Amino acid sequence: VQGHDGKGACLCETQDGARCPVVGHSRRVDALAFSPGGDRVATGGGDETVMVWSSVTGERSLLLLGHNHAVSSLAFSGDDLLLVSGSCDESVRVWDARTGNILHMLETSVAISRRFQFSRDNQHLTCVWVHPKRMCARVFDLRTGETVASEEPCPGVGPRC
């Protein structure tokens, strides 16, 4: 994967270096995640969208809409069934990674979602957020969308969106 003109990314052939198809966001790409099998890649960024692409053909399979600010982070679950996106709109969205349906919208009180980690059984999601004067972590039950553990505020300093 390579950056392209500040408004997308290129999925390149790794064996022969052939030209790469352009991944078409209207603004810069800030987040990228490969599926566990490596056959799909999700991108998100300043245009408030998440796009899922075939890493083999470069064709877009999903366009996920709903965030109101830049998408700052992405992750696939280990079973490849879920995709999570964090945004500067103070939300985390959990998507069905095959259909693009929204499963949960998890509200937060801080601006930037930086890291996600799924539990081994993909039933829980740990999120770490960064705010200009603090960091916090929360564990969500993905069956209900409820918070099951939280540590806020934590010491730390982070950037704004």
Backbone as a printed PyTorch tensor [residue, N CA C, xyz], in Angstrom:
tensor([[[  0.8570,  -1.1740,   0.0000],
         [  0.0000,   0.0000,   0.0000],
         [  0.8920,   1.2220,   0.0000]],

        [[  0.5570,   2.1780,  -0.8390],
         [  1.3210,   3.4210,  -0.9280],
         [  0.3710,   4.6050,  -0.8810]],

        [[  0.8550,   5.7250,  -0.3500],
         [  0.0770,   6.9530,  -0.4100],
         [ -0.0190,   7.4330,  -1.8470]],

        [[ -1.0610,   8.2000,  -2.1400],
         [ -1.2440,   8.6840,  -3.5060],
         [ -1.8510,  10.0770,  -3.4880]],

        [[ -1.0720,  11.0670,  -3.8650],
         [ -1.5460,  12.4520,  -4.0230],
         [ -2.2610,  13.0120,  -2.7910]],

        [[ -2.0310,  12.4300,  -1.6130],
         [ -2.6590,  12.9250,  -0.4060],
         [ -4.1480,  12.6800,  -0.3210]],

        [[ -4.7480,  12.0040,  -1.2930],
         [ -6.1950,  11.8130,  -1.3010],
         [ -6.5800,  10.3550,  -1.4810]],

        [[ -5.7140,   9.4620,  -1.1840],
         [ -6.0510,   8.0640,  -1.3480],
         [ -4.8440,   7.2010,  -1.1230]],

        [[ -4.9610,   5.9750,  -1.5600],
         [ -3.8650,   5.0230,  -1.4290],
         [ -3.8670,   4.1520,  -2.6670]],

        [[ -2.7510,   3.5320,  -2.9230],
         [ -2.6370,   2.6120,  -4.0550],
         [ -2.3990,   1.2090,  -3.5240]],

        [[ -3.0950,   0.2630,  -4.0920],
         [ -2.8390,  -1.1400,  -3.7930],
         [ -1.9750,  -1.6630,  -4.9260]],

        [[ -0.7390,  -1.9760,  -4.6290],
         [  0.2120,  -2.3380,  -5.6800],
         [  0.4100,  -3.8350,  -5.7680]],

        [[  0.7370,  -4.2880,  -6.9610],
         [  1.1400,  -5.6650,  -7.1710],
         [  2.4920,  -5.8430,  -6.4920]],

        [[  2.6210,  -6.8390,  -5.6790],
         [  3.8750,  -7.0160,  -4.9610],
         [  4.8830,  -7.8450,  -5.7390]],

        [[  4.4400,  -8.6830,  -6.6670],
         [  5.3740,  -9.5620,  -7.3630],
         [  6.0510,  -8.8930,  -8.5480]],

        [[  5.3100,  -8.1790,  -9.3670],
         [  5.9240,  -7.6160, -10.5690],
         [  5.9600,  -6.0930, -10.6010]],

        [[  5.4590,  -5.4440,  -9.5470],
         [  5.5140,  -3.9930,  -9.4790],
         [  4.6260,  -3.2780, -10.4730]],

        [[  3.5880,  -3.9470, -10.9560],
         [  2.6650,  -3.3280, -11.9080],
         [  2.0330,  -2.0860, -11.2980]],

        [[  1.4850,  -1.2140, -12.1450],
         [  0.8300,   0.0130, -11.6730],
         [ -0.3030,  -0.3400, -10.7270]],

        [[ -0.5210,   0.5300,  -9.8070],
         [ -1.5110,   0.2340,  -8.7740],
         [ -2.8000,   1.0190,  -9.0010]],

        [[ -3.9280,   0.3770,  -8.7480],
         [ -5.1950,   1.0950,  -8.8330],
         [ -5.3240,   2.0940,  -7.6900]],

        [[ -5.9120,   3.2270,  -7.9720],
         [ -6.0630,   4.2700,  -6.9710],
         [ -7.2870,   3.9880,  -6.1110]],

        [[ -7.0970,   4.0980,  -4.8190],
         [ -8.1920,   3.9970,  -3.8660],
         [ -8.7480,   5.3970,  -3.7080]],

        [[-10.0270,   5.6170,  -4.0330],
         [-10.5430,   6.9590,  -4.2250],
         [-11.2360,   7.6410,  -3.0730]],

        [[-10.5140,   8.1510,  -2.1340],
         [-11.0810,   9.0570,  -1.1360],
         [-10.9590,  10.4760,  -1.6830]],

        [[-11.8420,  11.3550,  -1.2330],
         [-11.7800,  12.7380,  -1.6980],
         [-10.8200,  13.5860,  -0.8710]],

        [[-10.3760,  13.0550,   0.2680],
         [ -9.3790,  13.7170,   1.1130],
         [ -8.3510,  12.6890,   1.5420]],

        [[ -7.3950,  13.1210,   2.3310],
         [ -6.2890,  12.2410,   2.7030],
         [ -6.7710,  10.9990,   3.4700]],

        [[ -6.0200,   9.9300,   3.3410],
         [ -6.2760,   8.6910,   4.0740],
         [ -5.4640,   8.7360,   5.3640]],

        [[ -6.1620,   8.5910,   6.5050],
         [ -5.5140,   8.6310,   7.8110],
         [ -5.4550,   7.2710,   8.4850]],

        [[ -6.2520,   6.3200,   8.0020],
         [ -6.3260,   5.0170,   8.6680],
         [ -6.3900,   3.9150,   7.6280]],

        [[ -5.7830,   2.7880,   7.9740],
         [ -5.7510,   1.6500,   7.0690],
         [ -5.6650,   0.3770,   7.8960]],

        [[ -6.3810,  -0.6640,   7.4740],
         [ -6.2990,  -1.9640,   8.1520],
         [ -6.4880,  -3.0740,   7.1370]],

        [[ -5.6420,  -4.0910,   7.2170],
         [ -5.8120,  -5.2870,   6.4050],
         [ -6.6630,  -6.2890,   7.1570]],

        [[ -7.4860,  -7.0310,   6.4280],
         [ -8.2470,  -8.1270,   7.0270],
         [ -7.2670,  -9.2240,   7.4410]],

        [[ -7.6570, -10.0880,   8.3740],
         [ -6.7420, -11.1450,   8.8270],
         [ -6.2170, -12.0310,   7.7040]],

        [[ -7.0270, -12.2920,   6.7020],
         [ -6.5870, -13.1010,   5.5790],
         [ -5.8020, -12.3270,   4.5420]],

        [[ -5.7700, -11.0090,   4.6520],
         [ -5.0270, -10.1740,   3.7310],
         [ -5.7120,  -9.9230,   2.4030]],

        [[ -6.9360, -10.4370,   2.2220],
         [ -7.6210, -10.2720,   0.9360],
         [ -8.3880,  -8.9680,   0.8290]],

        [[ -8.5660,  -8.2690,   1.9480],
         [ -9.2750,  -6.9940,   1.9290],
         [ -8.4900,  -5.9660,   2.7260]],

        [[ -8.6770,  -4.7170,   2.3590],
         [ -8.0690,  -3.6180,   3.0950],
         [ -9.1360,  -2.5470,   3.2840]],

        [[ -9.1900,  -1.9970,   4.4810],
         [-10.1180,  -0.9000,   4.7810],
         [ -9.3090,   0.3810,   4.8790]],

        [[ -9.8760,   1.4620,   4.3490],
         [ -9.2410,   2.7750,   4.4200],
         [-10.2540,   3.7810,   4.9440]],

        [[ -9.7600,   4.7950,   5.6160],
         [-10.6300,   5.8570,   6.1230],
         [ -9.8170,   7.1190,   6.2820]],

        [[-10.5060,   8.2530,   6.2950],
         [ -9.7610,   9.4950,   6.4480],
         [-10.6150,  10.7280,   6.5010]],

        [[-10.0550,  11.7970,   5.9510],
         [-10.6390,  13.1230,   6.0650],
         [-11.9840,  13.3080,   5.4000]],

        [[-12.3720,  12.4060,   4.5080],
         [-13.6770,  12.5520,   3.8560],
         [-14.8060,  11.8940,   4.6420]],

        [[-14.5020,  11.4500,   5.8820],
         [-15.5020,  10.9150,   6.8150],
         [-16.0620,   9.5560,   6.3880]],

        [[-15.4140,   8.8830,   5.4420],
         [-15.9010,   7.5930,   4.9660],
         [-14.9140,   6.4850,   5.2960]],

        [[-15.4500,   5.2640,   5.3040],
         [-14.6390,   4.0560,   5.3750],
         [-14.9190,   3.2910,   4.0890]],

        [[-13.8620,   2.8330,   3.4430],
         [-14.0110,   2.0470,   2.2220],
         [-13.2800,   0.7290,   2.4020]],

        [[-13.8890,  -0.3430,   1.8950],
         [-13.2690,  -1.6590,   1.9430],
         [-12.9960,  -2.0940,   0.5130]],

        [[-11.7950,  -2.5810,   0.2780],
         [-11.2960,  -2.8910,  -1.0540],
         [-10.7750,  -4.3110,  -1.1140]],

        [[-10.7860,  -4.8880,  -2.2940],
         [-10.0810,  -6.1410,  -2.5390],
         [ -8.6090,  -5.7990,  -2.6790]],

        [[ -7.7630,  -6.4610,  -1.9010],
         [ -6.3270,  -6.2020,  -2.0380],
         [ -5.7520,  -6.9190,  -3.2570]],

        [[ -6.5590,  -7.7730,  -3.8800],
         [ -6.1240,  -8.4930,  -5.0820],
         [ -6.4550,  -7.6970,  -6.3410]],

        [[ -7.7080,  -7.2300,  -6.4500],
         [ -8.1580,  -6.5490,  -7.6660],
         [ -8.1660,  -5.0270,  -7.5440]],

        [[ -8.1820,  -4.5110,  -6.3110],
         [ -8.2770,  -3.0730,  -6.1060],
         [ -9.6920,  -2.5420,  -6.1980]],

        [[-10.6830,  -3.4290,  -6.3790],
         [-12.0770,  -2.9850,  -6.4890],
         [-12.6660,  -2.7230,  -5.1080]],

        [[-13.4640,  -1.6470,  -5.0270],
         [-14.1340,  -1.3200,  -3.7700],
         [-15.3400,  -2.2220,  -3.6000]],

        [[-15.4590,  -2.8330,  -2.4050],
         [-16.6100,  -3.6880,  -2.1190],
         [-17.6040,  -3.0270,  -1.1720]],

        [[-17.1500,  -2.1000,  -0.3280],
         [-18.0460,  -1.4400,   0.6140],
         [-17.6910,   0.0400,   0.7410]],

        [[-18.7120,   0.8580,   0.8790],
         [-18.5760,   2.2680,   1.2300],
         [-19.4140,   2.4610,   2.4810]],

        [[-18.7600,   2.7850,   3.5920],
         [-19.4330,   2.8980,   4.8790],
         [-19.5490,   4.3620,   5.2730]],

        [[-20.7790,   4.8120,   5.4290],
         [-21.0740,   6.2070,   5.7470],
         [-21.6610,   6.3060,   7.1460]],

        [[-21.3970,   7.4130,   7.8180],
         [-22.0040,   7.6280,   9.1210],
         [-21.1870,   8.5170,  10.0310]],

        [[-19.8720,   8.5270,   9.8700],
         [-19.0630,   9.4120,  10.7040],
         [-19.2530,  10.8580,  10.2540]],

        [[-19.1180,  11.7830,  11.2220],
         [-19.2960,  13.2040,  10.9440],
         [-17.9840,  13.9850,  10.9230]],

        [[-16.8810,  13.3030,  11.1510],
         [-15.5480,  13.8970,  11.0750],
         [-14.5880,  12.8330,  10.5520]],

        [[-13.3390,  13.2010,  10.4180],
         [-12.3260,  12.3030,   9.8570],
         [-12.2640,  10.9700,  10.5940]],

        [[-12.0460,   9.9070,   9.8430],
         [-11.8430,   8.5710,  10.4040],
         [-10.3610,   8.4580,  10.7630]],

        [[-10.0920,   8.1250,  12.0360],
         [ -8.7130,   8.1430,  12.5330],
         [ -8.1260,   6.7620,  12.7680]],

        [[ -8.9620,   5.7190,  12.8340],
         [ -8.4340,   4.3850,  13.0880],
         [ -9.4170,   3.3170,  12.6370]],

        [[ -8.8510,   2.1520,  12.2860],
         [ -9.6290,   1.0250,  11.7690],
         [ -9.0290,  -0.2840,  12.2610]],

        [[ -9.8670,  -1.3140,  12.3940],
         [ -9.3630,  -2.6540,  12.7110],
         [-10.4110,  -3.6880,  12.3160]],

        [[ -9.9460,  -4.8180,  11.8050],
         [-10.7900,  -5.9800,  11.5500],
         [-10.7080,  -6.9100,  12.7520]],

        [[-11.7990,  -7.6210,  13.0240],
         [-11.7750,  -8.6570,  14.0550],
         [-10.9930,  -9.8530,  13.5360]],

        [[-10.5360, -10.6960,  14.4590],
         [ -9.7510, -11.8650,  14.0950],
         [-10.4840, -12.8560,  13.2210]],

        [[-11.8210, -12.9030,  13.3420],
         [-12.6110, -13.8160,  12.5100],
         [-13.0380, -13.1720,  11.1960]],

        [[-12.6240, -11.9290,  10.9670],
         [-12.8660, -11.2090,   9.7160],
         [-14.3320, -10.8210,   9.5200]],

        [[-15.1470, -10.9040,  10.5710],
         [-16.5720, -10.6100,  10.4390],
         [-16.9340,  -9.1840,  10.8380]],

        [[-16.0780,  -8.5380,  11.6120],
         [-16.3570,  -7.1950,  12.1040],
         [-15.2670,  -6.2330,  11.6650]],

        [[-15.6770,  -4.9860,  11.4580],
         [-14.7450,  -3.9000,  11.1860],
         [-15.1170,  -2.7720,  12.1320]],

        [[-14.1330,  -2.2140,  12.8090],
         [-14.3890,  -1.1140,  13.7260],
         [-13.6850,   0.1290,  13.2050]],

        [[-14.3660,   1.2700,  13.3170],
         [-13.8030,   2.5510,  12.8790],
         [-13.9450,   3.5720,  13.9990]],

        [[-12.8940,   4.3370,  14.1960],
         [-12.9060,   5.4260,  15.1670],
         [-12.7850,   6.7390,  14.4370]],

        [[-13.4330,   7.7650,  14.9760],
         [-13.4770,   9.0390,  14.2800],
         [-13.2910,  10.1960,  15.2460]],

        [[-12.9600,  11.3370,  14.6770],
         [-12.8600,  12.5770,  15.4410],
         [-14.2330,  13.1050,  15.8370]],

        [[-15.3120,  12.4000,  15.4800],
         [-16.6590,  12.7960,  15.8950],
         [-17.0290,  12.1990,  17.2570]],

        [[-16.0230,  11.6720,  17.9740],
         [-16.2020,  11.0920,  19.3030],
         [-17.0600,   9.8300,  19.2790]],

        [[-16.9580,   9.0630,  18.2010],
         [-17.6850,   7.7980,  18.1430],
         [-16.7980,   6.6910,  17.6060]],

        [[-17.1830,   5.4850,  17.9800],
         [-16.6050,   4.2650,  17.4300],
         [-17.7680,   3.5070,  16.8260]],

        [[-17.6150,   3.0660,  15.5950],
         [-18.6740,   2.3140,  14.9250],
         [-18.1870,   0.9010,  14.6540]],

        [[-19.0690,  -0.0490,  14.9370],
         [-18.7810,  -1.4500,  14.6740],
         [-19.6620,  -1.8730,  13.5100]],

        [[-19.0330,  -2.3520,  12.4390],
         [-19.7080,  -2.6880,  11.1930],
         [-19.6460,  -4.1920,  10.9510]],

        [[-20.6340,  -4.7190,  10.2640],
         [-20.5360,  -6.0600,   9.7040],
         [-19.5720,  -5.9340,   8.5230]],

        [[-18.4460,  -6.6140,   8.5830],
         [-17.3940,  -6.4290,   7.5810],
         [-17.7490,  -7.0250,   6.2190]],

        [[-18.7950,  -7.8210,   6.1480],
         [-19.2130,  -8.4020,   4.8630],
         [-20.3210,  -7.5870,   4.1850]],

        [[-21.2840,  -7.1010,   4.9940],
         [-22.4380,  -6.3950,   4.4210],
         [-22.3300,  -4.8770,   4.5310]],

        [[-21.5460,  -4.3860,   5.4850],
         [-21.4480,  -2.9520,   5.7200],
         [-22.5180,  -2.4210,   6.6560]],

        [[-23.3540,  -3.2900,   7.1940],
         [-24.3830,  -2.8480,   8.1350],
         [-23.7410,  -2.4040,   9.4440]],

        [[-24.2670,  -1.3280,  10.0260],
         [-23.7790,  -0.8610,  11.3190],
         [-24.3720,  -1.7470,  12.4100]],

        [[-23.5270,  -2.2510,  13.2920],
         [-23.9780,  -3.1050,  14.3830],
         [-24.0690,  -2.3390,  15.6960]],

        [[-23.1040,  -1.4620,  15.9350],
         [-23.0890,  -0.6500,  17.1590],
         [-22.4680,   0.7040,  16.8560]],

        [[-22.9730,   1.7320,  17.5330],
         [-22.3110,   3.0270,  17.5540],
         [-21.9830,   3.2960,  19.0110]],

        [[-20.7040,   3.3270,  19.3380],
         [-20.2410,   3.4720,  20.7010],
         [-19.8060,   4.9090,  20.9160]],

        [[-20.5150,   5.6250,  21.7700],
         [-20.2070,   7.0290,  22.0310],
         [-19.0510,   7.1330,  23.0100]],

        [[-18.2080,   8.1200,  22.7940],
         [-17.0940,   8.3830,  23.6910],
         [-17.1230,   9.8480,  24.0680]],

        [[-16.2810,  10.2180,  25.0030],
         [-16.2370,  11.6160,  25.4230],
         [-14.9360,  12.2800,  25.0040]],

        [[-14.1680,  11.5920,  24.1890],
         [-12.8950,  12.1400,  23.7430],
         [-12.7980,  12.0640,  22.2270]],

        [[-11.8970,  12.8430,  21.6850],
         [-11.9090,  13.0760,  20.2500],
         [-11.3090,  11.9730,  19.3940]],

        [[-10.1800,  11.4240,  19.7490],
         [ -9.4680,  10.5690,  18.8060],
         [ -9.3760,   9.1440,  19.3080]],

        [[ -9.9300,   8.2130,  18.5720],
         [ -9.7650,   6.7950,  18.8620],
         [ -8.4830,   6.3470,  18.1810]],

        [[ -7.5590,   5.8370,  18.9480],
         [ -6.2490,   5.5160,  18.3970],
         [ -6.0000,   4.0230,  18.2110]],

        [[ -6.4440,   3.1850,  19.1050],
         [ -6.1300,   1.7610,  19.0290],
         [ -7.3520,   0.9230,  19.3870]],

        [[ -7.4590,  -0.2100,  18.7010],
         [ -8.5160,  -1.1750,  18.9790],
         [ -7.8910,  -2.5530,  19.1350]],

        [[ -8.4670,  -3.3610,  20.0110],
         [ -8.0450,  -4.7480,  20.1430],
         [ -9.2760,  -5.5920,  20.4310]],

        [[ -9.5200,  -6.5780,  19.5740],
         [-10.6170,  -7.5110,  19.7860],
         [-10.1530,  -8.6240,  20.7080]],

        [[-11.0700,  -9.1370,  21.5400],
         [-10.7660, -10.3160,  22.3420],
         [-10.6250, -11.5210,  21.4150]],

        [[-10.0410, -12.6040,  21.9190],
         [ -9.8460, -13.7920,  21.0760],
         [-11.1490, -14.3480,  20.5280]],

        [[-12.2260, -14.2460,  21.3230],
         [-13.5240, -14.7530,  20.8710],
         [-14.3340, -13.6990,  20.1100]],

        [[-13.7530, -12.5260,  19.9050],
         [-14.3820, -11.4140,  19.1750],
         [-15.6770, -10.9270,  19.8190]],

        [[-15.8470, -11.1720,  21.0990],
         [-17.0340, -10.7250,  21.8190],
         [-16.8260,  -9.3930,  22.5380]],

        [[-15.5610,  -8.9830,  22.7030],
         [-15.2470,  -7.7370,  23.3910],
         [-14.2610,  -6.9260,  22.5590]],

        [[-14.3590,  -5.6140,  22.7150],
         [-13.4870,  -4.6900,  22.0010],
         [-12.8850,  -3.7240,  23.0110]],

        [[-11.5600,  -3.6440,  23.0370],
         [-10.8810,  -2.6520,  23.8590],
         [-10.5110,  -1.4780,  22.9680]],

        [[-10.8530,  -0.2820,  23.4280],
         [-10.5540,   0.9540,  22.6990],
         [ -9.6750,   1.8370,  23.5750]],

        [[ -8.6920,   2.4720,  22.9570],
         [ -7.8650,   3.4630,  23.6400],
         [ -8.0470,   4.7750,  22.9050]],

        [[ -8.3630,   5.8270,  23.6580],
         [ -8.5760,   7.1530,  23.0790],
         [ -7.5160,   8.1020,  23.5780]],

        [[ -7.2240,   9.0950,  22.7490],
         [ -6.2790,  10.1360,  23.1150],
         [ -6.9980,  11.4670,  22.9900]],

        [[ -6.8570,  12.2770,  23.9920],
         [ -7.4180,  13.6270,  24.0250],
         [ -6.2460,  14.5490,  24.3440]],

        [[ -6.3370,  15.8350,  24.0540],
         [ -5.1810,  16.7020,  24.2910],
         [ -4.5740,  16.6100,  25.6920]],

        [[ -5.3410,  16.3180,  26.7010],
         [ -4.7750,  16.2760,  28.0530],
         [ -4.9290,  14.9310,  28.7470]],

        [[ -5.4240,  13.9160,  28.0520],
         [ -5.6000,  12.6290,  28.7270],
         [ -5.7460,  11.4940,  27.7240]],

        [[ -5.5900,  10.2990,  28.2660],
         [ -5.8760,   9.0820,  27.5150],
         [ -6.8680,   8.2790,  28.3400]],

        [[ -7.6390,   7.4360,  27.6810],
         [ -8.5450,   6.5740,  28.4170],
         [ -8.7180,   5.2750,  27.6470]],

        [[ -9.1760,   4.2690,  28.3680],
         [ -9.4200,   2.9590,  27.7530],
         [-10.7830,   2.4700,  28.1990]],

        [[-11.4330,   1.7360,  27.3100],
         [-12.7520,   1.1990,  27.6150],
         [-12.8970,  -0.1490,  26.9260]],

        [[-13.5620,  -1.0710,  27.5920],
         [-13.8540,  -2.3760,  27.0050],
         [-15.3630,  -2.4610,  26.7830]],

        [[-15.7520,  -2.7890,  25.5520],
         [-17.1590,  -2.9080,  25.1860],
         [-17.5180,  -4.3710,  24.9550]],

        [[-18.7120,  -4.7310,  25.3690],
         [-19.2810,  -6.0280,  25.0320],
         [-19.9350,  -5.8670,  23.6660]],

        [[-19.4440,  -6.5800,  22.6700],
         [-19.9500,  -6.3990,  21.3070],
         [-21.2890,  -7.0730,  21.0680]],

        [[-21.7540,  -7.8770,  22.0140],
         [-23.0980,  -8.4440,  21.8850],
         [-24.1550,  -7.4050,  22.2480]],

        [[-23.8070,  -6.4960,  23.1780],
         [-24.7780,  -5.5200,  23.6680],
         [-24.4000,  -4.0710,  23.3500]],

        [[-23.1230,  -3.8140,  23.1180],
         [-22.6460,  -2.4500,  22.9230],
         [-22.3820,  -1.7230,  24.2300]],

        [[-22.5600,  -2.4130,  25.3560],
         [-22.3720,  -1.8000,  26.6740],
         [-20.9060,  -1.7930,  27.0920]],

        [[-20.5370,  -0.7820,  27.8840],
         [-19.2090,  -0.7160,  28.4740],
         [-19.1350,  -1.7090,  29.6220]],

        [[-18.0960,  -2.5580,  29.6400],
         [-17.9330,  -3.5270,  30.7320],
         [-16.7330,  -3.1960,  31.6090]],

        [[-15.8330,  -2.3440,  31.1400],
         [-14.6960,  -1.8880,  31.9370],
         [-14.2400,  -0.5520,  31.3720]],

        [[-13.7470,   0.3150,  32.2770],
         [-13.3360,   1.6360,  31.8320],
         [-12.2500,   2.1720,  32.7410]],

        [[-11.2970,   2.8920,  32.1630],
         [-10.2960,   3.6020,  32.9320],
         [-10.1700,   4.9900,  32.3400]],

        [[-10.7960,   5.9700,  32.9910],
         [-10.7980,   7.3450,  32.5150],
         [-10.7090,   8.2770,  33.7120]],

        [[-10.0870,   9.3800,  33.6740],
         [ -9.0680,   9.7060,  32.6940],
         [ -7.7360,   9.0850,  33.0870]],

        [[ -6.8940,   8.8690,  32.1430],
         [ -5.5270,   8.3960,  32.3670],
         [ -4.5860,   9.5450,  32.0450]],

        [[ -3.4220,   9.5680,  32.6570],
         [ -2.4910,  10.6360,  32.2960],
         [ -1.9990,  10.4690,  30.8770]],

        [[ -1.7390,  11.5710,  30.2200],
         [ -1.2150,  11.5050,  28.8630],
         [ -1.5640,  12.7640,  28.0950]],

        [[ -0.9100,  12.9370,  27.0080],
         [ -1.1540,  14.0770,  26.1280],
         [ -1.2120,  13.5510,  24.7080]],

        [[ -2.1530,  14.0250,  23.9440],
         [ -2.2560,  13.5580,  22.5670],
         [ -2.6880,  14.6650,  21.6300]],

        [[ -2.6400,  14.4050,  20.3510],
         [ -3.0010,  15.4270,  19.3540],
         [ -4.4910,  15.5920,  19.1760]],

        [[ -4.8980,  16.6810,  18.6280],
         [ -6.2840,  16.9040,  18.2210],
         [ -6.4640,  16.4430,  16.7830]],

        [[ -7.7120,  16.1950,  16.3890],
         [ -7.9830,  15.8470,  14.9960],
         [ -7.7990,  17.0600,  14.1170]]])
